[in-house]
Amino acid sequence: MPKLQLTNMVMVQDPATGNVVVERRVKSYCGIAFPGGHAEPGESLYDSAIREVKEETGLTVSNLTPCGMIYWFNNKTEDKYFTYFYKTQEFTGSLIDATEEGPVFWTSLESLDGMQLAPNFREYLPVFLGDRYTEIY
């Protein structure tokens, strides 16, 4: 039976500096990326995004704006994977240094260009930075 996976990724941006929160993922989807993860059974996509950011950064985010999604389909297994993208400039709390996923830190958007990004993350950035909802297949 085909699997369905629902995941999220959130760009948290400091309105004062323009910097964004990233993590250097070391367990899976290795490289620099925005925080995010899987939705748990019975959990909304929006709530899962808030929970994942809290778990991976220590920040409590609010007022998430949906900015896009990715849909992958595996032709062999017929598995489906959806990743929903959100962005926000509203957060409270203090950034933690790291989790089991890897180090967490603030950086400028310009600095991302010189970093070792997670697979396809460079292609996802325009979705977060655009001013309209975008779908990628």
Disulfide bonds with the S-S distance in Angstrom:
none
